Amino acid sequence: MIIRQLKISDNSILASIVKNTFTEHDAPKCGTVFSDPTTDDLFTLFKHKNSMLWVAEDQGEVLGCCGIYPTEGLPEGYAELVKFYLSPSARGKGVGTKLMQQNIESAKALGFHHIYLESLPHFATAVRMYKRFDFQPLDKPLGQSGHTSCNIWMVKAI
């Protein structure tokens, strides 16, 4: 398995992985990344300065992705952990851990000192992983992601 940067050819498979995850977990579609139009064109979204999207791939199969993005309205020095989704076949095999480690290193290299994230209780396994990586819960959201259905907010100093 390799962790590599996003390519334009990844757009459709990654959008499918993201949206299928919401359907699989019966998670809200409105007010989440599911209905966010940028999900269908991640390559364009991640051309933004100080952003990075990493893709996990194994023998030519895209397994999932995770990125760092300077979401509007975040405090200075904060980036958001975004688009962290894996195909069912990739879960429980350390792929998420490798993506998380890569994104923490990328955030540091880009000069960020905190990583913020938003999630849902439907993604309990992911939330447990965030806690293992020392993300701490917040009482309210930071920034203006537009993902108003998310009700879990966490932050980590790096």
Secondary structure, DSSP 8 states (H G I E B T S, - for coil): -EEEE--GGGHHHHHHHHHHHHHHTT---TTSTTT-GGGGGHHHHTTSTT-EEEEEEETTEEEEEEEEE--TT--TTEEEEEEEEE-GGGTTTTHHHHHHHHHHHHHHHTT-SEEEEEE-GGGHHHHHHHHHTT-EE-SS--S----TT--EEEEEE-
